[in-house]
Amino acid sequence: MIGWLAFSLFFYTVLIYVWVRGLGIVQRHKPQLMVTFYFVMAAIRFTMALTIVALYMILSTHTRQEAMTFCVTFSLMYVAMVIISITLKH
């Protein structure tokens, strides 16, 4: 379980970094595409998060309770990542 949570933390750190760097690049070069960038990144973040949860559920040998704990923790980390990534650039 710790390995998956460490991976989750790394995953969210990378996504926040890509969000902040990408938004800075879009602001400098094509500010009119900022809304499009936001929606594309939101779709990518959501899809990747669902993929990770699905992979955990498929590949995990843990009990149902541990799987549910991972899903809740991962979801809370997702919400925190969205709040942090929006707060960093607004």
C-alpha atoms as a printed R data frame, in Angstrom:
   type eleno elety resid chain resno       x      y       z
1  ATOM     1    CA   MET     A     1   0.000  0.000   0.000
2  ATOM     2    CA   ILE     A     2   2.823  2.415   0.836
3  ATOM     3    CA   GLY     A     3   4.345  1.862  -2.608
4  ATOM     4    CA   TRP     A     4   1.103  2.821  -4.337
5  ATOM     5    CA   LEU     A     5   0.706  5.911  -2.179
6  ATOM     6    CA   ALA     A     6   4.294  6.960  -2.863
7  ATOM     7    CA   PHE     A     7   3.604  6.484  -6.564
8  ATOM     8    CA   SER     A     8   0.438  8.568  -6.203
9  ATOM     9    CA   LEU     A     9   2.345 11.388  -4.555
10 ATOM    10    CA   PHE     A    10   4.970 11.299  -7.300
11 ATOM    11    CA   PHE     A    11   2.217 11.186  -9.947
12 ATOM    12    CA   TYR     A    12   0.485 14.256  -8.548
13 ATOM    13    CA   THR     A    13   3.755 16.142  -8.162
14 ATOM    14    CA   VAL     A    14   4.554 15.540 -11.837
15 ATOM    15    CA   LEU     A    15   1.056 16.594 -12.900
16 ATOM    16    CA   ILE     A    16   1.281 19.836 -10.902
17 ATOM    17    CA   TYR     A    17   4.700 20.548 -12.422
18 ATOM    18    CA   VAL     A    18   3.394 19.933 -15.960
19 ATOM    19    CA   TRP     A    19   0.370 22.123 -15.241
20 ATOM    20    CA   VAL     A    20   2.428 25.057 -13.918
21 ATOM    21    CA   ARG     A    21   5.110 24.855 -16.637
22 ATOM    22    CA   GLY     A    22   2.587 24.292 -19.417
23 ATOM    23    CA   LEU     A    23   0.381 27.163 -18.324
24 ATOM    24    CA   GLY     A    24   3.416 29.468 -18.215
25 ATOM    25    CA   ILE     A    25   4.386 28.470 -21.757
26 ATOM    26    CA   VAL     A    26   0.847 28.934 -23.047
27 ATOM    27    CA   GLN     A    27   0.597 32.349 -21.339
28 ATOM    28    CA   ARG     A    28   3.813 33.504 -22.984
29 ATOM    29    CA   HIS     A    29   3.201 32.218 -26.500
30 ATOM    30    CA   LYS     A    30  -0.560 31.848 -27.063
31 ATOM    31    CA   PRO     A    31  -2.577 33.377 -24.208
32 ATOM    32    CA   GLN     A    32  -5.806 32.907 -26.148
33 ATOM    33    CA   LEU     A    33  -5.380 29.119 -25.771
34 ATOM    34    CA   MET     A    34  -5.279 29.138 -21.960
35 ATOM    35    CA   VAL     A    35  -8.876 27.908 -21.611
36 ATOM    36    CA   THR     A    36  -8.224 25.099 -24.088
37 ATOM    37    CA   PHE     A    37  -5.040 24.151 -22.241
38 ATOM    38    CA   TYR     A    38  -6.924 24.060 -18.952
39 ATOM    39    CA   PHE     A    39  -9.645 21.769 -20.288
40 ATOM    40    CA   VAL     A    40  -7.170 19.446 -22.027
41 ATOM    41    CA   MET     A    41  -5.061 19.158 -18.871
42 ATOM    42    CA   ALA     A    42  -8.171 18.593 -16.744
43 ATOM    43    CA   ALA     A    43  -9.228 15.750 -19.042
44 ATOM    44    CA   ILE     A    44  -5.721 14.252 -18.985
45 ATOM    45    CA   ARG     A    45  -5.499 14.481 -15.184
46 ATOM    46    CA   PHE     A    46  -8.907 12.906 -14.676
47 ATOM    47    CA   THR     A    47  -8.298 10.114 -17.192
48 ATOM    48    CA   MET     A    48  -4.896  9.280 -15.727
49 ATOM    49    CA   ALA     A    49  -6.275  9.266 -12.187
50 ATOM    50    CA   LEU     A    50  -9.085  6.897 -13.157
51 ATOM    51    CA   THR     A    51  -6.581  4.668 -14.952
52 ATOM    52    CA   ILE     A    52  -4.371  4.440 -11.868
53 ATOM    53    CA   VAL     A    53  -7.324  3.587  -9.624
54 ATOM    54    CA   ALA     A    54  -8.516  0.944 -12.114
55 ATOM    55    CA   LEU     A    55  -5.017 -0.559 -12.357
56 ATOM    56    CA   TYR     A    56  -4.756 -0.677  -8.584
57 ATOM    57    CA   MET     A    57  -8.109 -2.421  -8.321
58 ATOM    58    CA   ILE     A    58  -7.130 -4.946 -11.004
59 ATOM    59    CA   LEU     A    59  -3.534 -5.596  -9.930
60 ATOM    60    CA   SER     A    60  -3.901 -5.296  -6.181
61 ATOM    61    CA   THR     A    61  -3.951 -8.381  -4.008
62 ATOM    62    CA   HIS     A    62  -5.163 -6.425  -0.978
63 ATOM    63    CA   THR     A    63  -8.485 -6.794   0.771
64 ATOM    64    CA   ARG     A    64 -11.565 -4.828  -0.225
65 ATOM    65    CA   GLN     A    65 -11.103 -2.505   2.765
66 ATOM    66    CA   GLU     A    66  -7.491 -1.672   1.772
67 ATOM    67    CA   ALA     A    67  -8.571 -1.079  -1.815
68 ATOM    68    CA   MET     A    68 -11.320  1.286  -0.671
69 ATOM    69    CA   THR     A    69  -8.830  3.097   1.583
70 ATOM    70    CA   PHE     A    70  -6.502  3.559  -1.391
71 ATOM    71    CA   CYS     A    71  -9.341  4.867  -3.572
72 ATOM    72    CA   VAL     A    72 -10.467  7.378  -0.947
73 ATOM    73    CA   THR     A    73  -6.887  8.519  -0.270
74 ATOM    74    CA   PHE     A    74  -6.162  8.814  -3.983
75 ATOM    75    CA   SER     A    75  -9.365 10.796  -4.524
76 ATOM    76    CA   LEU     A    76  -8.520 13.189  -1.696
77 ATOM    77    CA   MET     A    77  -5.049 13.649  -3.155
78 ATOM    78    CA   TYR     A    78  -6.664 14.361  -6.549
79 ATOM    79    CA   VAL     A    79  -8.844 17.085  -5.051
80 ATOM    80    CA   ALA     A    80  -5.818 18.575  -3.262
81 ATOM    81    CA   MET     A    81  -3.811 18.472  -6.511
82 ATOM    82    CA   VAL     A    82  -6.546 20.325  -8.394
83 ATOM    83    CA   ILE     A    83  -6.752 22.987  -5.675
84 ATOM    84    CA   ILE     A    84  -2.965 23.378  -5.512
85 ATOM    85    CA   SER     A    85  -2.503 23.545  -9.279
86 ATOM    86    CA   ILE     A    86  -5.215 26.202  -9.653
87 ATOM    87    CA   THR     A    87  -3.959 28.185  -6.658
88 ATOM    88    CA   LEU     A    88  -0.354 28.250  -7.931
89 ATOM    89    CA   LYS     A    89  -1.259 30.120 -11.099
90 ATOM    90    CA   HIS     A    90  -4.173 32.316 -10.028
